[in-house]
Amino acid sequence: MMVDVNDMDLLRDYAERHSEAAFADLVRRHINLVYSVALRFAGTDSSPGMEIVDASLPSPDLEFDHEWAVTLLARALERLGREQAEAGKGEQFPVLKPWLTGDKQELSLADLAARLGVSEGALRVALHRLRKRFRELVKEEIAGTVKDSTHVREEMGYLLEVLSQR
């Protein structure tokens, strides 16, 4: 069984032991963020103050935070998918996933229940449980990025705020 190591532990391992494996794992987990930061630094003119800022675009800090939020949610969703597969529900998960992410659902709840061969009530319960577990996994992912676990609630609120700004 593979143990999930949080970002703070990987960062600590890299900082204290110069672990290339920890650094590689961090980069792999956050490759989109690493890529976007690299693009910012690789502009055509690297002279200080030469960057022209488009006021209609989100600030770099907001872009960074948004990318963090999306990555964090994706990791929690990936973990939930693995859990569902291990529980023998791997085929149902992709169909239920849009109901967790807020993406456009192709079917009504009644049609989805019929497709899955369950009652609408059973489907509502299953979705409720998936949403609850998804929230738990998001909180675990956040806990892996903060030093003090008392900050998880605050970070959860900030995550929602950042996601709502787009």
C-alpha positions in Angstrom: 0.0 0.0 0.0 1.4 3.4 -1.0 1.5 6.0 1.7 0.5 9.6 0.7 3.2 12.0 1.9 2.0 15.6 2.3 3.7 18.5 0.6 5.1 19.9 3.8 6.9 16.6 4.5 8.3 16.5 1.0 9.5 20.1 1.3 11.1 19.4 4.6 12.8 16.3 3.2 14.1 18.3 0.3 15.3 21.3 2.5 16.9 19.2 5.2 18.3 16.2 3.3 18.5 17.7 -0.3 16.3 14.8 -1.4 16.0 14.8 -5.2 13.1 12.3 -5.0 11.1 14.7 -2.7 11.8 17.6 -5.1 10.8 15.5 -8.1 7.6 14.5 -6.4 6.7 18.1 -5.5 7.4 19.2 -9.1 5.3 16.3 -10.5 2.4 17.2 -8.1 2.4 20.8 -9.1 3.8 20.7 -12.6 1.2 23.2 -14.0 2.1 25.7 -11.4 5.9 25.2 -12.0 5.3 25.6 -15.7 3.3 28.8 -15.3 5.9 30.3 -13.0 8.7 29.3 -15.4 6.9 31.0 -18.3 6.6 34.2 -16.3 10.3 34.2 -15.6 11.2 33.3 -19.2 9.8 36.5 -20.8 11.6 38.1 -23.8 13.0 40.9 -21.7 14.1 39.9 -18.2 15.0 43.4 -17.1 13.4 44.5 -13.9 10.3 46.6 -14.4 10.0 45.8 -18.1 7.0 43.6 -17.7 3.8 45.2 -18.9 0.8 44.3 -16.7 -2.6 43.9 -18.2 -5.0 45.2 -15.5 -7.8 43.1 -16.8 -5.9 39.9 -16.0 -5.8 38.4 -12.5 -2.8 39.2 -10.4 0.1 36.7 -10.4 -0.7 36.0 -6.7 -4.3 35.2 -7.6 -3.2 33.0 -10.5 -0.9 31.1 -8.2 -3.6 30.7 -5.6 -6.1 29.6 -8.2 -3.6 27.0 -9.6 -3.0 25.8 -6.0 -6.7 25.4 -5.4 -7.3 23.5 -8.7 -4.3 21.2 -8.0 -5.4 20.5 -4.5 -9.0 19.6 -5.6 -7.6 17.5 -8.4 -5.5 15.5 -6.0 -8.4 15.0 -3.6 -10.6 13.9 -6.5 -7.9 11.5 -7.7 -7.6 10.0 -4.3 -11.4 9.6 -4.1 -11.4 7.9 -7.5 -8.7 5.4 -6.3 -10.8 4.7 -3.1 -13.9 4.1 -5.2 -11.9 1.7 -7.5 -10.6 -0.2 -4.5 -14.1 -0.5 -3.2 -15.3 -2.0 -6.5 -17.1 1.2 -7.6 -14.6 2.3 -10.2 -17.0 2.1 -13.1 -19.6 4.3 -11.3 -17.2 7.0 -10.2 -16.6 8.7 -13.6 -20.4 9.0 -14.0 -20.9 10.5 -10.6 -17.8 12.8 -10.7 -19.7 15.7 -12.4 -22.1 15.7 -9.4 -19.1 16.3 -7.1 -17.2 18.9 -9.2 -20.2 21.1 -10.3 -19.6 20.2 -14.0 -22.5 20.1 -16.3 -24.4 16.8 -15.7 -25.5 15.0 -18.8 -28.4 13.2 -17.1 -31.0 14.1 -14.6 -30.8 12.4 -11.2 -33.7 10.1 -12.1 -32.1 9.1 -15.4 -28.7 8.6 -13.7 -30.3 6.3 -11.1 -32.0 4.3 -13.8 -28.7 4.0 -15.7 -26.9 2.8 -12.6 -29.8 0.4 -11.7 -30.4 2.0 -8.3 -33.3 4.0 -6.9 -33.1 7.7 -6.9 -33.0 7.7 -3.1 -30.1 5.3 -3.1 -28.3 7.5 -5.6 -28.9 10.6 -3.4 -27.4 8.8 -0.4 -24.4 7.7 -2.5 -23.8 11.2 -3.7 -24.1 12.6 -0.2 -21.5 10.1 1.0 -19.2 10.9 -1.9 -19.4 14.6 -1.3 -18.7 14.1 2.4 -15.7 12.0 1.6 -14.5 14.4 -1.0 -14.7 17.3 1.6 -12.7 15.1 4.0 -10.0 14.5 1.4 -9.8 18.2 0.5 -9.3 19.0 4.1 -6.5 16.3 4.3 -4.9 17.8 1.2 -5.0 21.3 2.8 -3.6 19.9 6.1 -0.7 18.7 4.1 0.1 22.2 3.0 -0.1 24.0 6.3 2.2 23.8 9.3 -0.5 24.1 11.9 -3.7 22.0 11.5 -5.8 24.8 13.1 -5.4 26.7 9.9 -7.2 24.1 7.8 -10.6 25.7 8.1 -9.2 29.1 7.2 -7.5 27.7 4.2 -10.6 25.9 3.1 -12.5 29.2 3.2 -9.7 30.8 1.1 -9.8 27.9 -1.4 -13.5 28.5 -2.0 -13.0 32.2 -2.3 -10.2 31.8 -4.8 -12.3 29.4 -6.9 -15.3 31.7 -6.9 -13.3 34.5 -8.4 -13.2 33.0 -11.8 
